């Protein structure tokens, strides 16, 4: 289960790819989420988005949207 943090380019296309591969996308961070997708810019902000901070505390894998966009799911 994936969630997005921040401003993701081509988000709808990424959601389609994830869902076509059998994954699911949710808007909130819960214990069911297994991966977070965000940009380098969001990770390097002086003040991280709360959702990203919580994901890091849970030690969730953080993926760049280009990984999903170019990887053949």
BELPENOR-V551589 format. One record per run of one state. SS is the DSSP state (H for helix, E for strand, - for the rest). FROM is the first residue (numbers start at 1). LEN is the number of residues. If there is no record, write none. Layout:
SS;FROM;LEN / SS;FROM;LEN
This chain:
-;1;1 / E;2;3 / -;5;6 / H;11;10 / -;21;4 / E;25;2 / -;27;8 / E;35;3 / -;38;2 / H;40;4 / -;44;6 / H;50;8 / -;58;3 / E;61;3 / -;64;1 / H;65;6 / -;71;3
